[in-house]
Amino acid sequence: MIKETHRFQQQETTYLLGESLLQLGNHIDRNRAVVVIDENVERHHGYHLHNWKKIVVQAGEDVKNMATVEKIIDGLAAFEADRKTTLVGIGGGMITDVAGFAASIYMRGIPFGFVPTTLLAQVDASIGGKNGVSHGKHKNLLGIIRQPSFILFDYALPLTMPDEEWHNGFAEIIKYACIMDAPLFDYLEVNREKALSRDVAVLQHLVERSVAAKTKVVLEDEFENGPRRWLNFGHTLGHAVEKLEHIAHGKAVAIGMVAAARFSEKLMALPQEQTLRLIRLISDYHLPVAFTSDKEAVFDIFKLDKKRDKDAIHFVLLEEIGKATTLAVPITELKQLMEEL
Ligand code: NAD
């Protein structure tokens, strides 16, 4: 187990890399903790958590809302949680987002920690302190930036994920490789078979590199004024596709990354063979590459993007694989680029 402590602006977070969920009680006093877990994770891993105070909530993106936050708050109140109680979110990104948010408003904020159980939550959602819920049709409309006090990474937990969820986590790993870690890109190419067959040593490497990449960016720019924007590579168009097609986040980001690479060829002189290499890697990880959505509809969503600044969008582009940059691209130019996709 590797223990690392990172000092964010308002909070220190301890990463417990390669620790077993069974050891949770060594890092946090179970008498001063309440666990929140979703029903699927409870079914697969809940037996590790005997004698913990536990709130079990429904699973799924549809319940990432204020009603679930209120359910957690009801549970905390029923357990007579006070300001020294730590809320521990054990689950995928839905649980970490909702648990971090509930902990941040209960009694004006109690400590919280995460045990991410999906690949996506280990490489992305649990890190960086963005916690929140959706409201009506608006994804992640309500939220806060506040760091957990610990994150326990047990690499064996995601192994029980269903196949259809498995590939989605790779989109974010490919993203880190594209924006800042060219050796990770090579590693993903070489170790594809092992990664897809859930080889734990390969997964450990992929999670550790991704955690390091995201942490580096967040430490430099916790409140998203500069480099944190790079993490949106593939996401601007990806979010629009996700909204229109109702496909998984990872799949939509994969399509968005290919489009962003195509734009990078035109705007940043990214060599075309690098785009082709990216397309090959994404397909090898069973993720989609073709942009088939209605362009007008995507463009309408683009216009409402949170990253919009007057008549331009801060688009994340690649100079080369492993090196990202942002450029304010006028909306009219984006429209033209999309037509050429
Ligand atoms: P999720 O939490 O909904 O999990 C996906 C499914 O897998 C759920 O049905 C869940 O019950 C199940 N599951 C979780 N762990 C399992 C396990 N070990 N074995 C079997 N089943 C398991 O979704 P996700 O893909 O982990 O995360 C997506 C969410 O993360 C979205 O809400 C997204 O907005 C959020 N997110 C947040 C950030 C951030 O910075 N805060 C970043 C990326 C994504």
Boltz pocket constraint, residues with backbone or C-beta under 6 A from the ligand:
constraints:
  - pocket:
      binder: B
      contacts: [[A, 38], [A, 39], [A, 40], [A, 41], [A, 44], [A, 59], [A, 60], [A, 61], [A, 64], [A, 91], [A, 92], [A, 93], [A, 94], [A, 95], [A, 97], [A, 117], [A, 118], [A, 119], [A, 120], [A, 121], [A, 124], [A, 125], [A, 126], [A, 127], [A, 128], [A, 129], [A, 130], [A, 131], [A, 140], [A, 157], [A, 158], [A, 159], [A, 160], [A, 161], [A, 162], [A, 165], [A, 168], [A, 249]]
      max_distance: 6.0
